[in-house]
Amino acid sequence: MTDAEFIPAGFEPPHRLTARGMELEPLGPQHNERDYAAWTSSMEHIRATPGFVGGKWPREMTLDENRADLERHACDFAERRGFTYTVREPGDGDVIGCVYIYPLKGTTDVATVSSWVRADHAELDGPLHRAVTEWLGRDWPFPRFEYAPR
């Protein structure tokens, strides 16, 4: 792994995580409408979620701006610079949250992780945090990661 790589060259990032009440898959523009509906309905809840308190997001944006954001996340995933997953309900696939895995600013060997769930699925915040924490320890190559505790 060179200094510029976030994950080792031979590592294939997982494309799915299934946990009780949720499924994670890479976020992309195909999720635009459901993603937009999810976070715009829960902005105050997200702003109060550990990892987002005092941050610049969520902020008002249009559906087209959201699509551009999802395209950026998909590009980061394809180019192995960061990994964003949509959190969906099993069955109907409705978007209920999101997980972001990016290098900690100024490093390439420490991941910073954040996640949110819709206000009407707030009870899944703790289970999502536990599932992602276990997943990162089991299936990812990070020597260390930071994820706001719940």
TORMARRO-666101 format. One line per field, with one value per residue (C-alpha): residue number from 1; residue in three letters; x, z negated, y negated. Coordinates in Angstrom, 1 decimal. Layout:
mimar [NUM ...]
bamar [ALA ...]
x [X ...]
z [Z ...]
y [Y ...]
This chain:
mimar [1 2 3 4 5 6 7 8 9 10 11 12 13 14 15 16 17 18 19 20 21 22 23 24 25 26 27 28 29 30 31 32 33 34 35 36 37 38 39 40 41 42 43 44 45 46 47 48 49 50 51 52 53 54 55 56 57 58 59 60 61 62 63 64 65 66 67 68 69 70 71 72 73 74 75 76 77 78 79 80 81 82 83 84 85 86 87 88 89 90 91 92 93 94 95 96 97 98 99 100 101 102 103 104 105 106 107 108 109 110 111 112 113 114 115 116 117 118 119 120 121 122 123 124 125 126 127 128 129 130 131 132 133 134 135 136 137 138 139 140 141 142 143 144 145 146 147 148 149 150]
bamar [MET THR ASP ALA GLU PHE ILE PRO ALA GLY PHE GLU PRO PRO HIS ARG LEU THR ALA ARG GLY MET GLU LEU GLU PRO LEU GLY PRO GLN HIS ASN GLU ARG ASP TYR ALA ALA TRP THR SER SER MET GLU HIS ILE ARG ALA THR PRO GLY PHE VAL GLY GLY LYS TRP PRO ARG GLU MET THR LEU ASP GLU ASN ARG ALA ASP LEU GLU ARG HIS ALA CYS ASP PHE ALA GLU ARG ARG GLY PHE THR TYR THR VAL ARG GLU PRO GLY ASP GLY ASP VAL ILE GLY CYS VAL TYR ILE TYR PRO LEU LYS GLY THR THR ASP VAL ALA THR VAL SER SER TRP VAL ARG ALA ASP HIS ALA GLU LEU ASP GLY PRO LEU HIS ARG ALA VAL THR GLU TRP LEU GLY ARG ASP TRP PRO PHE PRO ARG PHE GLU TYR ALA PRO ARG]
x [0.0 1.4 1.0 -1.8 -3.9 -6.8 -7.2 -4.6 -4.5 -5.7 -8.6 -12.1 -14.5 -17.6 -20.7 -23.3 -24.0 -27.1 -28.1 -31.4 -33.9 -31.4 -29.3 -26.3 -25.2 -23.0 -24.8 -25.3 -27.5 -30.0 -31.0 -31.5 -35.2 -35.4 -32.2 -33.4 -36.7 -34.9 -32.6 -34.8 -37.5 -35.0 -32.6 -33.0 -32.7 -29.5 -28.0 -28.5 -26.8 -23.3 -20.8 -23.0 -23.5 -22.2 -21.4 -22.3 -24.6 -27.4 -28.1 -30.9 -30.3 -32.3 -32.9 -30.4 -27.8 -28.4 -27.9 -24.6 -23.6 -24.5 -22.5 -19.5 -19.9 -20.2 -17.0 -15.2 -16.2 -15.1 -11.8 -11.3 -11.1 -14.1 -17.0 -20.6 -23.4 -27.2 -29.1 -32.2 -35.2 -35.2 -38.0 -39.2 -35.7 -36.8 -33.8 -33.6 -30.1 -26.5 -23.0 -19.8 -16.3 -13.5 -9.9 -9.5 -8.3 -4.5 -4.2 -4.6 -4.5 -7.3 -10.9 -13.5 -17.0 -20.4 -23.9 -27.5 -31.0 -34.3 -36.1 -38.9 -36.3 -34.3 -34.5 -32.1 -29.3 -27.7 -28.1 -26.6 -23.6 -23.0 -23.3 -21.0 -18.5 -18.4 -18.2 -15.3 -13.4 -14.1 -14.1 -12.1 -8.3 -8.2 -5.7 -7.9 -11.2 -13.1 -16.8 -18.8 -20.1 -23.7]
z [0.0 1.0 -1.1 1.1 0.9 -1.6 -1.2 0.1 3.8 3.5 1.2 2.7 0.7 -0.4 1.6 -0.9 -4.6 -5.8 -9.4 -11.3 -9.8 -7.3 -4.2 -3.1 0.5 2.3 2.7 6.2 8.4 8.7 5.1 5.6 5.0 2.0 0.5 0.9 -0.7 -3.6 -4.6 -3.9 -6.1 -9.0 -8.9 -12.5 -13.6 -11.5 -12.9 -16.4 -15.5 -16.8 -14.1 -12.5 -15.5 -14.5 -10.9 -7.6 -6.4 -6.0 -4.2 -1.9 1.7 4.8 6.1 8.9 6.4 4.4 7.5 8.1 4.5 5.0 8.2 6.3 3.7 6.4 8.0 4.7 4.2 7.8 7.3 3.8 2.1 -0.2 -0.6 -1.1 -1.6 -1.5 -4.3 -3.0 -4.5 -3.6 -1.2 0.2 0.3 -1.0 -2.0 -5.8 -6.3 -5.1 -6.2 -5.2 -5.4 -4.4 -5.4 -8.5 -7.3 -7.0 -7.0 -4.8 -7.4 -9.7 -8.6 -9.9 -9.9 -10.3 -9.9 -10.1 -10.0 -9.3 -12.3 -11.9 -12.1 -15.1 -16.9 -14.2 -15.0 -17.7 -15.8 -12.7 -14.7 -16.2 -12.8 -11.0 -13.9 -13.7 -9.9 -9.9 -12.4 -10.6 -6.8 -6.3 -6.4 -8.6 -11.5 -13.2 -12.6 -14.4 -14.7 -17.0 -19.9 -20.5]
y [0.0 -3.4 -6.5 -7.7 -4.5 -4.4 -0.6 2.0 2.6 6.2 5.5 5.7 3.5 5.3 4.6 5.7 6.0 7.6 7.0 7.3 4.8 3.4 4.0 1.9 1.5 -1.1 -4.4 -5.7 -7.9 -5.1 -5.9 -9.6 -10.0 -7.6 -9.0 -12.6 -11.7 -10.0 -12.8 -15.7 -14.3 -13.9 -16.9 -17.9 -14.2 -13.8 -17.0 -15.6 -12.2 -11.6 -12.4 -15.1 -17.5 -20.9 -19.8 -21.4 -18.6 -18.1 -21.4 -22.4 -21.2 -20.3 -16.8 -17.5 -18.6 -15.5 -13.4 -15.1 -14.3 -10.6 -10.6 -11.9 -9.2 -6.5 -7.9 -7.9 -4.2 -3.2 -5.0 -3.6 -7.0 -6.5 -4.2 -5.3 -2.9 -3.4 -1.7 -0.1 1.8 5.4 6.2 2.9 1.4 -2.0 -4.1 -4.5 -5.8 -6.1 -5.0 -6.9 -5.5 -7.9 -8.5 -10.6 -14.1 -14.1 -10.3 -7.3 -4.5 -5.6 -5.6 -8.0 -6.5 -8.2 -7.0 -8.3 -6.8 -8.5 -9.9 -7.4 -4.6 -6.1 -2.8 -1.4 -3.8 -1.7 1.6 0.0 -1.3 2.1 3.9 1.5 1.6 5.4 5.3 2.9 5.0 8.3 7.5 4.3 3.7 0.6 0.8 -1.8 -3.6 -6.4 -6.1 -8.4 -6.2 -5.6]
